[in-house]
Amino acid sequence: MEYKIITTSEGFAKLKDDWQQIENQSSKTTIFSTFNYCFTWWEIYRTKSELNLWIVVIIHNSKTVGIAPLIIETHKIFGLKIKSIKFLASGDYHDFLIDNDKGTNVNNIYKVIFSVFEEFSNLWDKISLTHIAQNSALTNFLFKSKFNKSFTPLIENPYIQLNNHDNFEDFFKANS
């Protein structure tokens, strides 16, 4: 597997087709991981000097099989500049986009992403990936990896699946 790192808005825009293909084939993709949400978020915040685009794209057999939508954010703590790898856009239930249809092992894709973090460790001081869904493949990978000691799962907000109901009143009656 190979990788490339996208650091420009132009490069980000060129990812649209591959990104949307992966987001559409996964039942676990949330609004916060979609191309439209992330690209719009970046377009709004890209002028902030403390934010640097850092999207890791994993390629296998000339096809995009994984996208880690990230930024490197610089902030000050007690006067010291700290650079943190974070998910690109604000939201809940974060995960990386993984193409399950290309026959690649999901854990191998995560291993490559985290090896890229290590390879470029001179660019960051801290990995701060928060609001990861408890039942995601990323959570599963982190629990089994050497990063487990630093991984703290968060209690999640409830997720209300309204598509099984015609309206909120029906949902409320069914769940009261």
Phi, psi and chi 1 to 4 in degrees:
 res  aa     phi    psi   chi1   chi2   chi3   chi4
   1 MET       -  144.8  -78.4 -170.6 -136.5      -
   2 GLU  -115.9  171.9  -58.9  170.2   -3.7      -
   3 TYR  -144.9  160.5   69.9   86.0      -      -
   4 LYS  -139.8  154.9   62.7 -177.8  175.1 -179.3
   5 ILE  -116.4  125.0  -61.1  171.8      -      -
   6 ILE   -96.0  124.9  -54.7  -62.2      -      -
   7 THR  -125.5    3.6   58.8      -      -      -
   8 THR  -123.4  155.3   65.8      -      -      -
   9 SER   -63.9  -34.6  -63.9      -      -      -
  10 GLU   -64.9  -44.7  -64.2   78.0   23.1      -
  11 GLY   -63.8  -38.5      -      -      -      -
  12 PHE   -60.3  -47.9 -170.6  174.1      -      -
  13 ALA   -60.1  -35.3      -      -      -      -
  14 LYS   -69.0  -15.9  -70.4  177.6 -175.9  176.1
  15 LEU   -79.7   -9.0  -82.2  177.4      -      -
  16 LYS   -49.7  -52.1 -177.4  177.0 -177.4  176.4
  17 ASP   -63.3  -48.3  -69.2  -19.4      -      -
  18 ASP   -63.0  -43.9  -73.0  -18.1      -      -
  19 TRP   -59.8  -49.6 -169.8  -49.1      -      -
  20 GLN   -68.1  -31.7  -71.3 -178.6  -31.2      -
  21 GLN   -62.5  -44.7  179.0 -175.7   -1.2      -
  22 ILE   -68.7  -44.3  -65.2  171.9      -      -
  23 GLU   -63.4  -33.1   79.4 -177.3   41.9      -
  24 ASN   -77.0  -23.5  -71.0  -30.8      -      -
  25 GLN   -89.0   -9.7   62.8   89.6   14.4      -
  26 SER  -103.6  131.0  174.3      -      -      -
  27 SER   -77.8  -11.2   63.1      -      -      -
  28 LYS   -97.6   -1.3  -63.8 -156.6  178.9 -127.0
  29 THR   -70.1  128.2  -57.8      -      -      -
  30 THR  -101.9  169.3   67.5      -      -      -
  31 ILE   -55.0  -32.4 -173.5   72.3      -      -
  32 PHE   -72.9  -10.9  -54.5  112.3      -      -
  33 SER  -108.8   -0.5  -64.8      -      -      -
  34 THR   -73.6  154.3   63.1      -      -      -
  35 PHE   -58.6  -47.9  177.7   84.8      -      -
  36 ASN   -59.7  -42.9  -71.3  -22.9      -      -
  37 TYR   -65.9  -50.3 -177.8   86.3      -      -
  38 CYS   -65.7  -41.9  -69.7      -      -      -
  39 PHE   -66.7  -42.0 -169.2   78.5      -      -
  40 THR   -62.9  -43.3  -59.0      -      -      -
  41 TRP   -58.2  -46.9 -171.6   95.2      -      -
  42 TRP   -63.9  -41.7  177.3 -114.2      -      -
  43 GLU   -60.0  -34.2  -74.1  -63.2  -57.6      -
  44 ILE   -73.8  -42.0  -67.8  167.7      -      -
  45 TYR  -101.9   -1.9  -67.8  104.4      -      -
  46 ARG   -64.4  -19.4   71.8 -177.8  176.8  148.4
  47 THR   -81.1   -8.1   58.0      -      -      -
  48 LYS   -72.3  121.9  -70.7 -175.3  164.0 -112.0
  49 SER   -65.9  -21.0   61.4      -      -      -
  50 GLU   -83.4   -3.1   65.1  -89.7   16.4      -
  51 LEU  -111.0  129.2  -58.1  178.1      -      -
  52 ASN  -125.1  124.9  -66.6  -65.8      -      -
  53 LEU   -63.1  137.3 -169.4   63.3      -      -
  54 TRP  -153.7   77.9 -151.4   67.1      -      -
  55 ILE   -96.6  122.4  -58.6  172.0      -      -
  56 VAL   -95.4  122.6  179.2      -      -      -
  57 VAL  -112.6  125.5  179.7      -      -      -
  58 ILE  -100.9  131.7  -53.0  -56.7      -      -
  59 ILE  -122.2  132.6  -58.8  157.1      -      -
  60 HIS  -135.4  126.6 -177.5   64.8      -      -
  61 ASN    52.5   44.7  -66.6  -27.9      -      -
  62 SER    65.6   16.2  -58.8      -      -      -
  63 LYS  -123.0  143.0  -56.6 -134.2 -173.6  -86.5
  64 THR   -73.3  121.6  -61.2      -      -      -
  65 VAL  -117.0   -9.1  -65.4      -      -      -
  66 GLY  -156.6  143.3      -      -      -      -
  67 ILE  -135.9  124.2  -60.0  172.7      -      -
  68 ALA  -108.8   97.5      -      -      -      -
  69 PRO   -77.8  105.1   21.8  -22.6      -      -
  70 LEU  -132.9  164.9  -57.0  163.6      -      -
  71 ILE  -133.4  160.1   55.8  171.4      -      -
  72 ILE  -111.0  116.9  -62.9  178.7      -      -
  73 GLU  -107.5  132.0  179.5  179.9   28.3      -
  74 THR  -101.1  127.6  -56.7      -      -      -
  75 HIS  -140.8  162.2   51.6  -80.2      -      -
  76 LYS  -105.0  134.7  -73.8 -172.9  178.1 -178.1
  77 ILE  -128.4  118.1  -61.5  177.9      -      -
  78 PHE    52.0   38.4  -58.4  114.9      -      -
  79 GLY    83.9   -7.2      -      -      -      -
  80 LEU   -95.2  138.0  -62.8  173.2      -      -
  81 LYS   -81.4  125.9  -76.1 -172.7  177.7 -177.8
  82 ILE  -118.5  130.5  -54.6  -67.0      -      -
  83 LYS  -107.2  124.8  -67.1 -176.4  178.1 -168.8
  84 SER  -120.5  136.5  -60.2      -      -      -
  85 ILE   -80.8  127.2  -65.3  176.0      -      -
  86 LYS  -136.6  162.6  -65.4 -175.8  169.1 -168.5
  87 PHE   -62.7  147.4  -76.5  107.8      -      -
  88 LEU   -58.8  -48.7  172.4   63.6      -      -
  89 ALA  -117.7  153.4      -      -      -      -
  90 SER   -72.5  144.0  -60.6      -      -      -
  91 GLY   160.3 -170.1      -      -      -      -
  92 ASP  -117.8  167.9  -72.0  -37.1      -      -
  93 TYR    56.9   45.4  -54.8  105.2      -      -
  94 HIS   -69.8  151.2  -75.6  -63.3      -      -
  95 ASP  -165.2  167.9 -159.5  -11.2      -      -
  96 PHE   -87.2  157.2  -59.1  141.9      -      -
  97 LEU   -90.0  122.8  -68.4  110.6      -      -
  98 ILE  -124.9  129.7  -54.1  -66.0      -      -
  99 ASP   -86.7  108.5 -168.7  -29.2      -      -
 100 ASN   -82.2   -9.4  -62.4  -42.5      -      -
 101 ASP   -88.3   -8.6  -69.3  -15.0      -      -
 102 LYS   -91.7    2.7  -60.2  -81.1 -171.2  -44.0
 103 GLY    76.1   19.3      -      -      -      -
 104 THR   -98.2  152.5   53.5      -      -      -
 105 ASN   -75.6  124.7 -177.3  -58.8      -      -
 106 VAL   -58.0  -44.6  171.1      -      -      -
 107 ASN   -62.9  -33.1  -79.1  -28.7      -      -
 108 ASN   -65.8  -36.5  -72.5  -17.2      -      -
 109 ILE   -65.6  -44.5  -64.1  170.2      -      -
 110 TYR   -61.9  -39.9  -75.6  117.8      -      -
 111 LYS   -60.1  -41.8  -75.5  177.5 -171.8  174.1
 112 VAL   -65.0  -44.1  172.6      -      -      -
 113 ILE   -57.6  -47.6  -68.0  169.5      -      -
 114 PHE   -71.8  -26.9  -80.4   85.5      -      -
 115 SER   -69.8  -31.2   71.9      -      -      -
 116 VAL   -65.8  -41.1  171.5      -      -      -
 117 PHE   -55.0  -46.8  -69.5  176.5      -      -
 118 GLU   -67.0  -40.4  -68.8  176.9  -39.0      -
 119 GLU   -62.0  -34.8 -176.8  177.1  -20.0      -
 120 PHE  -107.1   32.8  -70.1   91.8      -      -
 121 SER   -64.2  -15.8   62.0      -      -      -
 122 ASN   -71.6  -13.7   61.3  -46.9      -      -
 123 LEU   -89.7  -14.3  -61.2  178.9      -      -
 124 TRP  -140.8  159.9   55.1  -89.8      -      -
 125 ASP  -109.0  -23.2  -57.6  -59.4      -      -
 126 LYS  -151.4  141.6  176.7  179.5  166.2 -177.1
 127 ILE  -100.5  121.7  -60.8  172.8      -      -
 128 SER  -128.4   73.3 -176.8      -      -      -
 129 LEU   -95.3  106.4  -58.0  176.1      -      -
 130 THR  -115.2  168.6   65.0      -      -      -
 131 HIS    60.5   42.9  -61.7   84.5      -      -
 132 ILE   -86.9  134.2  -59.6  170.2      -      -
 133 ALA   -60.7  137.4      -      -      -      -
 134 GLN   -64.9  -26.5   68.7  160.1   -2.3      -
 135 ASN  -106.3   22.3   60.5  -10.4      -      -
 136 SER   -85.6  162.5   71.4      -      -      -
 137 ALA   -65.7  -30.5      -      -      -      -
 138 LEU   -65.9  -43.8  177.6   54.9      -      -
 139 THR   -59.5  -46.0  -63.4      -      -      -
 140 ASN   -58.8  -44.6 -172.3   44.6      -      -
 141 PHE   -62.0  -47.0  170.5   79.5      -      -
 142 LEU   -63.3  -38.6  -70.8  169.9      -      -
 143 PHE   -62.6  -30.9  -85.8  134.6      -      -
 144 LYS   -95.6   -4.4  -65.5  176.6 -178.7  178.1
 145 SER   -98.5  175.8   76.3      -      -      -
 146 LYS   -68.7  -11.6   67.4 -179.2  179.6 -179.2
 147 PHE   -83.6   -1.5  -58.3   99.8      -      -
 148 ASN   -55.2  -41.7 -175.2   11.1      -      -
 149 LYS   -62.5  -23.7   66.0 -179.7 -171.2 -111.5
 150 SER  -100.3   -2.8  -58.8      -      -      -
 151 PHE   -93.2  122.0  179.4   55.2      -      -
 152 THR  -119.9  111.0  -53.7      -      -      -
 153 PRO   -70.2  147.3   18.0  -22.8      -      -
 154 LEU  -101.3  152.2  -61.2  173.1      -      -
 155 ILE   -74.3  131.5  -53.3  -92.9      -      -
 156 GLU   -92.5  155.1  -65.0 -179.1    6.4      -
 157 ASN   -74.4  150.1  -66.9  -33.1      -      -
 158 PRO   -65.3  147.3   20.4  -27.6      -      -
 159 TYR  -107.9  122.5  176.1   73.0      -      -
 160 ILE  -102.1  117.3  -59.3  172.5      -      -
 161 GLN   -95.3   98.5 -164.3  162.1    8.7      -
 162 LEU   -84.8  -10.9  -67.7  175.2      -      -
 163 ASN   -68.7   -9.2   61.3  -12.9      -      -
 164 ASN   -89.7    2.4  -63.7  -27.7      -      -
 165 HIS  -133.6  150.0  -53.9  -80.7      -      -
 166 ASP   -73.7  -30.6  -67.2  -31.5      -      -
 167 ASN  -158.6  174.7   54.7   50.0      -      -
 168 PHE   -66.0  -34.3 -172.4   75.2      -      -
 169 GLU   -60.9  -42.7 -173.1  175.7  -52.6      -
 170 ASP   -63.1  -41.4  -71.8  -12.8      -      -
 171 PHE   -60.5  -46.4  169.1   81.0      -      -
 172 PHE   -61.8  -43.9 -172.2   74.9      -      -
 173 LYS   -62.0  -42.5  -74.5  178.5 -173.7  176.1
 174 ALA   -69.1  -23.5      -      -      -      -
 175 ASN  -114.9   14.0  -67.8  -75.4      -      -
 176 SER   -91.1      -  -64.4      -      -      -
